[in-house]
């Protein structure tokens, strides 16, 4: 039987705890922690073996987790149940986690055909939901700007359900610079006074720009967009949740790739 790591003071345990709780540590080390069978399986399928697989003593008896560990050449690090709970981000952890390397973070959009830029979306659940929808509808690159939730935080990772590993996820201090590298239609979403989404020709390369629900996309970024788009809503409704709006935008482009665009 593998040796069981049982000390919370162990340097590895401290490092895992920091990766779960501290965005600065994740950025500095260029690493993150995945928790749960689904996320780790998706990572294995899309990226490859993680740096380390961590399994609690109790989880060793789980057939699904045992099969997951069997896919990785390097044996897992086995920790006591108490140690796993010390760094787990979930209230009732299943007992399996993986330490991964983050991608290089290059925000180059020059070769992208379908991407999005995220400005000041602070809610981790919203950002994760946007990433999940983006992956489902073929977005190839995402650039997250200042003021947004950390895309590699545990909550964002859970909400995205593995979406990170279907596209390139980068962070940038200057979204305007990142946007300038894109060769295609730049669409800024606005709650009103924009062109109706379904009347835009979205069949070519498209970059979406989404902002916070309160302030929306900032004026400097709006000024750099080719067009401002809005989703028609029933009177009296102020705006859509940003994650819902993003999903509708992605779907409309997907629809147009299979049917002729309606031009105004």
N, C-alpha and C positions, 0 to 999 in steps of 0.2 A: 504493500500500500504506500502511496506517495506521502512524503512528509507533509504535515499540516502546519501552515503558518498560523500561529495563534496569538501573536502580539500586535496590538494596535500601534505600538511604538515603532514597529518595523518601518524602515525607510520607504519600502514599496507601498505599504498601506498609507503612509502619510502622503506620498505622491499621488496615489489614486484619489484620495480624499480631496486634495487640492485641485486635481483635474475636474472633479465633479462640481466643486463649489466656486472656483475662481477663474473668471474669463481671462484675466491677465496671465495666469499660469498656463492656461491652454495656448494662448498666443505665444508666450515666451518659449514653451517647450515644443510647440507645434504638434501637440498630442491631445487626444480626448478619450473619454471612456464611453463605450456602448454598454447598455444594460438590457438583457432580455434576449430570448432565442430569436425572435423575428429580426431585430436589428443586426445581430451578429451573423445570422444566416444570409441576409441580404448583402452585408459587407463581404462575406466569403464568396458569394455568387458574382458580385459585381467588381470587387477590388482584389480580393485575395486574402491570405492569412493575416491576422492581426499581429501586432508585436507580441502580445501575451494574452492568453485566455485564462480567466480567473473563475474558479468554481468553488462553491461552498461545500463543506462536508456533506450536508444534507442533500444537495443537488446531485451528488455523484450517483445516487440511486435512481435518478430520473432518466428514463430510456432516451427521451428526446435530447436531453443535454449530453448524455453519454455519446449518442450518435454524432452530435455537433462536434464534440471534442475529438472524435475519431477522424474527422475530416482534416484536422490540423496535425502536421508532423510533430511539432513541438508539444510535449506533454503540458497539460494545464497546471497552473499554480493552484494548489488546493489550500483553502483558508477555512478557519473555523466559522461557524455560523455567526458568531458574535462579531468577528472581524469583518465578514462580508457586510453585515448590517451597519457597521461603522462608516463605511464609505458609499454604500448604496444610496441612490437618490429616491427610490420608491419606498413606500410605507411597508409593503409586503413583497420584498424582493424574491425572485424566483431562484436566485443563487448562481447566475452566470453573467459574467461581464467580460469585456475585451478592451484592452488598451490599443488604440490605433494611432497611426501617424496622420496628421492632417495634410491635405493637398497643399501644393506650393503657394496657393493663394494668389496666383497671377490673375489679374482682372482683365486681360487682353480680350476684347470683344471683336477684334478685326475679322475673325473667321466664323463668328457666330451667325446662325440663321434664325434663331428664336431665343431671345434672352430677356431678362428683366433686371431692373435696378430698384432696390428697396431703400427708401429714405425714411428714417425715424419711425419705423414700425417697432414700437417698444414691447408690445405684448408677445411673449414667447409662444403662446398657443396660436396666435394669429400668424406669426412668421412660420411656424412649423406647418400649419395648414396650407399656407401659400406654397411652400416648398413641395408639399405632398401633391397638390394640384399641378404644379409646374412639371413635376416628373411625369405625372399621368398624361399630360398633353404635349410632351415632347420639347419642353424648354431645355436648351442645352447648356446654358450658362446663367448664373445668378451672381449679382454683385450687391453686397449688403453694405450700406453706407453708415456713417457715424450716427449715433443716436438710436440705432436699432438694437434689438435683442441680439445676443451672441448666437450666431447660427449653429454653433457647436455645443451649446448648453444642453444639459440632459433633457430639459422640458421641450426644447425645440426639436431635438433628435427624436423624442418619443412622438411628438405631434406629427412630424414629417413621415414617420413610418418607413424609413429607409429611402425616402426620396433623395436625400443628399447624394446617394451613390449612383444615381442615374444621370447626373449632370455635374458640371463644374461649379463649385461654390467658392466664391472669393469675397474678400472684404476690401474696401477701398476708402481712403480718407477723402478723396475727391471724386464724387460721382460724375460731375460734369466732364472731367477728363476721361473717365472710363467710358462715358456715353459718346464722347467725340471719336472714339476708336471704332464704333459700330458703323457698318455700311448697310443701311437699310432704313426703313420707316421707324421713326421714334415716336411712340404714342404715349402721351401723358394722360392719365385718367383724372377726371374732374367730376364732382357731383352734379354739376349743371353747366349750362351754356357751352357745352362742347358738341361736337358732331356725334350723331347717333352711331353707336358701335357697329351695328349691323350694316351701316352704309359706308364703312371704310373698306378699302381693298387691303386685306390682310394676308393675301396668298403668297407674298414675297417675304423676305427677311424682316422681322419685326422685333423691336425692343420696347418692352413695356416699362413704364415708370410709375411706381406705386408709392404713395406717401402715407403719413399717419392719418388716422380717422379724424382727428381734431383739426389739424392745420392743413392737411393735404400736402401735395407736392409743393415745394418751395418755389418762389418766383424765379430764381435763377435757373432752376432745372426746367420749369415750365417754358421759359423763354428759349431753351435749346431744343425743345420738342418740335417735330414737324407738324403734329396735329394734337388737339385736345379732344378726348373722347369721353362720352358719358353713356351710362346705361339708363334707358327710359324707365321711370318708376311711377307708381301710382301717386297722385297728388297728396301732399301732406307728409310724405316720407322724406326725412332729411337726407339720409345717405345709407348705403349698404355697408355692412362690415367689410373691411378691406380684403379679408380672405375670400369672402363670397364674391366680391367684385372681381378679384383676380381670376377665380375659377371660371366665371362667366366670360371674361376676356379670352382666356386660353381656349375655352370651348368654341367661341365664335371663330377664332382662327382655324381650329381643327375642322369646323363645319365648312368653312370656305375652301379649305384645301380639297374638299370632296365635291363642292358645288360652286358654280360661278359666283364671284363677289357681286353684290348689288352696289353700284356706284351712284352717288348722289349727283 
